Amino acid sequence: PNKCTFFFQICFLLFAVLYIVSYFIITRYKRKADEQEDEDAIVNRISLFLSTFTLAVSAGAVLLLPFSIISNEILLSFPQNYYIQWLNGSLIHGLWNLASLFSNLCLFVLMPFAFFFLESEGFAGLKKGIRARILETLVMLILLALLILGIVWVASALIDNDAASMESLYDLWEFYLPYLYSCISLMGCLLLLLCTPVGLSRMFTVMGQLLVKPTILEDLDEQMYIITLEEEAIQRKLNGVSSTVEYQTVELERELEKVKSKKTNLERRKKASAWERNLVYPAVMILLLIETSFSVLLVALNILYLLVDETAMPKGSGGPGIGNASLSTFGFVGAALEIILIFYLMVSSVVGFYSLRFFENFTPRKDDTTMTKIIGNCVSILVLSSALPVMSRTLGITRFDLLGDFGRFNWLGNFYIVLSYNLLFAIMTTLCLVRKFTSAVREELLKALGLDKLHLSNNPRDSETKPSANGHQKTL
């Protein structure tokens, strides 16, 4: 009883910290709207709490793998220390099982409930109110569950049509939910395969925007003078345009915002110290290049291990257990490098996710993100974070054997799927990096050959035309 109480106390403290941090993150991006109706205010508040819970579970799923790796190394370094006896294998196993359980709960129950509850209005003929909206939401959830169950049944009949597989679908808890979560995890791993290489190359641009670049052969005072004149010219145009010409006013306001943003960046570069300009930026770029190259090297070595050793498969061995053997060849230093790479891959996957054209409009904005978009972002981050431990083990970033339902996926034992995943990750990451670092050279070659004019039609502003009174096209 004392161990169970202690376990739940630790879980509660860890989750409380993650929940508070998640709440501040969501409220930072949530749209600050005046809600006059009490009913809508209650619905938004409930959806906000459910989204915060989901984001906290996502953060826990991300932090659980590094926590397990570092806990194993601490137990090996101090096996007889009294103060770390609470850090044992049963605690880590329990945390993995809870993370898997809450991930299923959020993905299949809480987030669909939050979305349908936010969009519900109550059935026609019933008295409007919270109860009517809850009733409609529950009916929609039941219909959604029946739809998903039917899809899985049909897929099982098409793929594996025998009596044993059909009877196993009746076992909801032991087969159906893990099987469904395995499909979601596979989709998350495929999404990570698409997002992470893009994010690894995009990280250089993001860090370049956050840091101050070196001023080599640049006159910041002259650029500041030019941008100030441009700002004043746009401001005079904006003051002289009539309010009836709406499209000209909107266009000038956009240009003014861009000019102000450039002016702010120039002011920041001008105020930066010499060591920040000339030392921090190159050091960070070199560090990013080393981390990216090291991750590709680990994936290449894992491909060789897969070809010569069966135990390199994610389900190849049961593992020595927590606190019995080191998970890294280089001990504590290797474990620290694995943790750094895992966090780097997660940040890169999130950056790559919002860099894809399909998800560009999905990016949250400060104080201007609707609750529906927040729910969609929480679901996406949950899928990515749940697939991160699986991807890290599949790519050979860590040798930590997955615990709980995270390691019960059937496709992890398929040699061809795992090998193809590693090959695609290495090839796509290499191509993205080569494309990133050769973009300037390609642009100069196109200019030298005169082919850069072919890209003028891709400018969306050039394609916006308006017919004038005499039949000619006028560019807006």
C-alpha positions in Angstrom: 0.0 0.0 0.0 2.8 2.4 0.8 4.5 1.8 -2.6 1.2 2.3 -4.4 0.6 5.6 -2.5 4.1 6.8 -3.2 3.7 5.8 -6.9 0.5 7.8 -7.3 2.0 10.8 -5.4 4.9 10.9 -7.9 2.6 10.6 -10.9 0.3 13.3 -9.6 3.2 15.7 -9.0 4.8 15.1 -12.4 1.4 15.4 -14.2 0.4 18.6 -12.2 3.6 20.3 -13.3 3.0 19.3 -17.0 -0.7 20.4 -16.7 0.2 23.9 -15.4 2.8 24.4 -18.1 0.4 23.2 -20.8 -2.4 25.5 -19.5 -0.1 28.5 -19.8 0.9 27.5 -23.3 -2.7 27.1 -24.6 -4.0 30.3 -22.9 -1.1 32.1 -24.6 -2.4 31.2 -28.1 -6.1 30.9 -27.4 -8.2 33.7 -28.9 -9.3 36.3 -26.3 -13.0 36.7 -27.3 -15.8 38.3 -25.3 -18.2 35.4 -24.5 -21.6 36.9 -23.6 -23.5 33.6 -23.3 -22.8 31.5 -20.1 -23.4 28.3 -22.0 -20.8 28.9 -24.6 -18.4 30.0 -21.9 -18.8 26.7 -20.0 -18.4 24.7 -23.3 -15.2 26.6 -24.2 -13.9 26.1 -20.6 -14.5 22.3 -20.7 -12.8 22.0 -24.1 -9.9 24.1 -22.8 -9.4 21.7 -19.9 -9.6 18.6 -22.1 -7.1 20.1 -24.5 -4.8 21.1 -21.7 -5.0 17.5 -20.4 -4.1 16.1 -23.8 -1.2 18.5 -24.2 0.1 17.4 -20.8 -0.2 13.7 -21.8 1.8 14.5 -25.0 4.5 16.2 -23.0 4.6 13.2 -20.7 5.0 10.8 -23.6 7.9 12.9 -24.9 9.7 13.2 -21.6 9.1 9.5 -20.6 11.8 8.0 -22.8 14.6 10.4 -21.7 13.5 10.0 -18.1 13.7 6.2 -18.5 17.2 6.3 -20.1 18.6 8.7 -17.4 17.0 6.7 -14.6 18.6 3.5 -15.8 22.1 5.2 -15.8 21.5 6.6 -12.4 20.5 3.2 -11.0 23.7 1.7 -12.5 25.9 4.5 -11.1 24.4 4.4 -7.5 22.9 1.0 -7.0 22.9 1.1 -3.2 22.0 4.7 -2.6 19.1 5.1 -0.2 17.7 8.3 -1.7 17.1 6.9 -5.2 15.4 3.6 -4.2 12.1 5.1 -5.3 13.5 5.2 -8.8 13.0 1.5 -9.8 11.7 -0.6 -12.6 8.2 -0.9 -11.3 7.8 2.9 -11.2 9.0 3.3 -14.8 6.9 0.4 -16.0 3.9 2.0 -14.3 4.6 5.4 -15.9 4.8 3.8 -19.4 1.5 2.0 -18.9 -0.2 5.1 -17.7 1.2 7.1 -20.6 -0.2 4.5 -23.0 -3.6 4.4 -21.3 -4.0 8.2 -21.2 -2.8 8.5 -24.8 -5.6 6.1 -25.9 -8.1 7.9 -23.7 -7.2 11.4 -25.1 -7.0 10.2 -28.7 -10.2 8.2 -28.8 -12.5 9.7 -26.2 -11.5 13.2 -24.8 -10.5 15.0 -28.0 -13.5 13.7 -30.1 -15.7 14.7 -27.2 -14.2 18.2 -27.0 -14.6 18.7 -30.7 -18.2 17.5 -30.9 -19.1 19.2 -27.7 -17.8 22.5 -29.1 -19.7 22.1 -32.3 -22.9 20.8 -30.9 -26.1 22.8 -30.5 -28.6 20.1 -29.2 -31.1 18.1 -31.1 -34.1 19.8 -32.6 -37.2 19.7 -30.4 -35.2 19.4 -27.2 -34.7 22.2 -24.7 -31.4 24.0 -25.4 -28.7 23.8 -22.8 -25.7 21.9 -21.6 -27.5 18.7 -21.2 -28.8 18.8 -24.8 -25.3 19.4 -26.1 -23.9 16.6 -24.0 -26.6 14.2 -25.3 -25.8 15.2 -28.9 -22.1 14.8 -28.3 -22.5 11.3 -26.7 -24.6 10.2 -29.7 -22.0 11.4 -32.1 -19.3 9.6 -30.2 -21.2 6.3 -30.3 -21.8 6.7 -34.0 -18.1 7.4 -34.5 -17.1 4.4 -32.4 -19.4 2.1 -34.5 -18.0 3.6 -37.7 -14.4 2.9 -36.6 -15.3 -0.6 -35.4 -16.9 -1.4 -38.8 -13.9 -0.1 -40.7 -11.5 -2.3 -38.6 -13.8 -5.3 -39.0 -13.8 -4.9 -42.8 -10.1 -4.4 -42.9 -9.5 -7.5 -40.8 -11.8 -9.5 -43.1 -9.9 -8.3 -46.2 -6.4 -8.8 -44.8 -6.7 -11.9 -42.5 -10.0 -13.7 -43.1 -10.0 -16.5 -40.5 -12.0 -17.4 -37.5 -9.3 -16.6 -35.0 -8.8 -13.1 -36.2 -12.5 -12.4 -36.3 -13.0 -13.8 -32.8 -10.2 -11.7 -31.4 -12.0 -8.5 -32.4 -14.6 -9.3 -29.8 -11.9 -8.9 -27.2 -12.1 -5.1 -27.0 -9.5 -4.4 -24.3 -6.8 -6.9 -25.1 -6.9 -6.8 -28.9 -9.1 -4.1 -30.5 -7.7 -1.0 -28.7 -4.0 -2.1 -28.9 -4.6 -2.9 -32.6 -6.2 0.4 -33.2 -3.5 2.3 -31.3 -0.9 0.3 -33.4 -2.5 1.7 -36.6 -2.5 5.2 -35.1 1.2 4.8 -34.1 2.1 3.6 -37.6 0.4 6.7 -39.0 2.3 8.9 -36.5 5.6 7.2 -37.5 4.8 7.9 -41.2 4.0 11.5 -40.4 7.3 11.8 -38.5 9.1 10.3 -41.5 7.7 13.1 -43.5 8.1 15.9 -41.0 11.4 15.2 -39.3 13.7 15.4 -42.5 12.0 18.7 -43.4 12.3 20.0 -39.9 16.0 19.1 -39.7 16.7 21.2 -42.7 14.3 23.9 -41.6 16.0 24.2 -38.2 18.9 26.2 -39.7 16.4 28.8 -41.1 14.6 29.0 -37.8 17.7 29.4 -35.7 18.9 32.0 -38.2 15.8 34.0 -37.6 16.2 33.8 -33.8 19.9 34.6 -33.7 21.8 37.6 -34.9 23.8 36.9 -38.0 27.3 38.2 -38.5 27.7 41.5 -40.3 30.1 40.7 -43.0 30.5 43.4 -45.7 27.3 45.0 -44.6 26.5 48.6 -43.6 23.7 48.5 -41.1 23.4 52.3 -40.8 22.8 52.5 -44.6 20.2 49.7 -44.5 18.5 51.4 -41.5 18.3 54.7 -43.4 16.8 53.0 -46.5 14.2 51.1 -44.5 13.2 54.2 -42.6 12.6 56.1 -45.9 10.6 53.2 -47.3 8.5 53.1 -44.1 7.8 56.9 -44.4 6.9 56.6 -48.1 4.4 53.7 -47.4 2.9 55.7 -44.5 2.3 58.7 -46.7 0.7 56.6 -49.4 -1.5 55.0 -46.7 -2.6 58.4 -45.5 -3.4 59.6 -49.0 -5.4 56.6 -50.1 -9.2 56.9 -49.8 -10.9 54.6 -47.4 -13.3 53.5 -50.2 -10.4 51.7 -52.0 -10.3 48.8 -49.6 -7.9 46.5 -51.5 -5.2 49.2 -51.8 -5.4 50.0 -48.1 -5.0 46.3 -47.2 -2.1 45.9 -49.5 -0.3 49.0 -48.2 -0.9 47.8 -44.6 0.7 44.5 -45.4 3.7 46.2 -46.9 4.0 48.5 -43.9 4.0 45.5 -41.5 6.7 43.8 -43.5 8.8 46.9 -43.5 8.4 47.4 -39.7 9.4 43.8 -39.2 12.6 44.3 -41.2 13.3 47.5 -39.3 12.9 45.7 -36.0 15.4 43.0 -37.1 17.9 45.6 -38.2 17.6 47.4 -34.9 18.2 44.1 -33.1 21.3 43.3 -35.2 22.6 46.8 -34.6 22.2 46.6 -30.8 23.8 43.1 -30.6 27.3 42.7 -29.2 30.3 41.6 -31.3 30.6 38.2 -29.6 26.8 37.5 -30.1 27.1 38.3 -33.8 30.4 36.6 -34.6 30.5 33.7 -32.1 27.1 32.5 -31.1 25.6 32.2 -34.6 28.4 30.1 -36.2 28.6 28.0 -33.0 24.9 27.2 -33.1 24.9 26.4 -36.8 27.9 24.1 -36.4 26.2 22.4 -33.5 23.0 21.8 -35.5 25.0 20.4 -38.4 26.9 18.0 -36.1 23.6 16.8 -34.5 21.9 16.3 -37.8 25.0 14.5 -39.3 25.3 12.3 -36.1 21.6 11.3 -36.3 22.0 10.3 -40.0 25.2 8.3 -39.1 23.3 6.5 -36.3 20.5 5.6 -38.8 23.1 4.3 -41.3 24.8 2.1 -38.6 21.4 0.8 -37.6 20.7 -0.2 -41.2 23.9 -2.3 -41.1 22.9 -3.8 -37.7 19.6 -4.8 -39.2 21.2 -6.6 -42.1 23.6 -8.6 -39.9 21.9 -9.0 -36.5 18.4 -10.0 -35.8 18.5 -8.5 -32.2 18.7 -5.0 -33.8 15.0 -5.3 -34.6 12.7 -3.2 -32.2 11.2 -6.5 -31.0 14.4 -8.5 -31.3 15.1 -8.9 -27.6 13.4 -8.4 -24.3 16.1 -6.3 -22.8 18.0 -6.7 -19.5 15.6 -4.6 -17.6 15.9 -1.3 -15.7 19.0 -0.8 -13.7 20.7 -4.1 -14.8 22.8 -2.9 -17.8 23.6 0.3 -19.6 21.5 1.1 -22.7 24.4 2.9 -24.4 27.8 1.7 -25.5 29.5 4.8 -24.0 27.7 4.7 -20.7 26.4 7.9 -19.2 27.9 10.1 -21.9 26.2 8.1 -24.6 22.9 8.2 -22.8 23.2 12.0 -22.5 23.8 12.2 -26.3 20.8 10.0 -27.0 18.6 12.3 -24.9 19.8 15.3 -26.7 19.1 13.7 -30.1 15.6 12.6 -29.0 14.7 16.1 -28.0 16.3 17.5 -31.2 14.3 15.1 -33.3 11.1 16.0 -31.5 11.6 19.8 -32.0 12.6 19.2 -35.6 9.5 17.1 -36.2 7.2 19.9 -34.8 9.0 22.5 -36.9 8.7 20.3 -40.0 5.0 19.6 -39.3 4.2 23.3 -39.4 6.5 23.9 -42.3 4.6 21.5 -44.6 2.3 23.3 -47.0 -0.7 21.2 -46.0 -0.4 22.3 -42.3 0.8 25.9 -42.8 -2.7 27.3 -42.0 -2.7 25.0 -38.9 0.0 27.0 -37.2 -1.3 28.6 -33.9 -1.0 32.4 -33.5 -0.7 34.3 -30.3 -4.1 35.4 -28.9 -5.7 34.5 -32.2 -6.3 30.8 -32.3 -9.8 29.3 -32.3 -10.6 26.5 -29.9 -11.3 24.1 -32.8 -7.8 24.8 -34.1 -6.3 24.3 -30.7 -8.0 20.8 -30.5 -6.6 19.9 -33.9 -3.1 21.0 -32.8 -3.3 19.0 -29.6 -4.3 15.9 -31.5 -1.5 16.3 -33.9 1.1 16.8 -31.2 -0.3 13.8 -29.3 0.1 11.6 -32.4 3.7 12.9 -33.0 4.7 12.5 -29.3 3.2 9.0 -29.1 5.1 7.9 -32.1 8.4 9.5 -31.0 9.5 6.6 -28.7 8.7 4.1 -31.4 10.6 6.1 -34.1 13.6 6.5 -31.8 13.8 2.7 -31.2 13.1 1.9 -34.9 15.9 4.2 -36.1 18.4 2.9 -33.5 18.7 6.3 -31.8 18.3 4.4 -28.5 18.4 0.7 -27.5 15.8 1.1 -24.8 13.2 -1.6 -25.2 9.7 -0.1 -25.2 7.6 -0.9 -22.2 3.8 -1.2 -21.9 1.5 -0.9 -24.9 4.2 1.2 -26.8 6.0 -2.0 -27.6 3.0 -4.2 -28.6 2.8 -3.1 -32.2 2.8 -5.9 -34.8 4.6 -4.0 -37.5 7.7 -3.5 -35.3 8.5 -7.2 -36.0 8.4 -6.9 -39.8 11.9 -6.7 -41.1 11.0 -5.1 -44.4 9.0 -2.3 -42.8 11.7 -1.4 -40.3 14.5 -1.5 -42.9 12.5 0.6 -45.4 11.7 3.1 -42.7 15.4 3.5 -41.9 16.4 3.8 -45.5 13.7 6.4 -46.3 14.6 8.4 -43.3 18.4 8.5 -44.2 17.7 9.3 -47.8 15.1 12.0 -47.2 17.2 13.7 -44.5 20.3 13.7 -46.8 18.3 15.1 -49.7 16.7 17.8 -47.6 20.1 18.9 -46.3 21.7 18.9 -49.7 18.8 20.9 -51.1 19.1 23.3 -48.2 22.8 24.0 -48.5 22.9 24.1 -52.3 19.9 26.4 -52.8 22.1 29.5 -53.1 24.3 27.8 -55.7 21.3 26.7 -57.7 19.8 30.2 -57.7 23.1 31.7 -59.0 23.3 29.0 -61.7 19.7 29.8 -62.8 20.5 33.5 -62.9 23.6 32.8 -65.0 21.7 30.7 -67.5 18.8 33.1 -67.6 16.3 30.5 -66.3 15.3 32.5 -63.2 12.6 34.3 -65.2 10.7 31.1 -65.4 9.8 31.4 -61.7 8.0 34.7 -62.1 4.7 33.0 -62.7 4.9 31.3 -59.3 4.5 34.6 -57.6 0.9 34.7 -56.3 0.8 38.5 -56.4 1.5 38.5 -60.2 -1.4 36.2 -60.8 -3.9 38.5 -59.1 -5.4 40.5 -62.0 -8.5 42.5 -62.4 -10.2 43.4 -65.7 -10.5 47.1 -66.4 -13.3 48.9 -68.2 -11.5 48.7 -71.6 -11.0 45.0 -71.4 -7.3 45.0 -70.5 -5.9 43.2 -67.4 -4.8 45.4 -64.6 -2.4 44.0 -61.9 -3.5 44.7 -58.4 
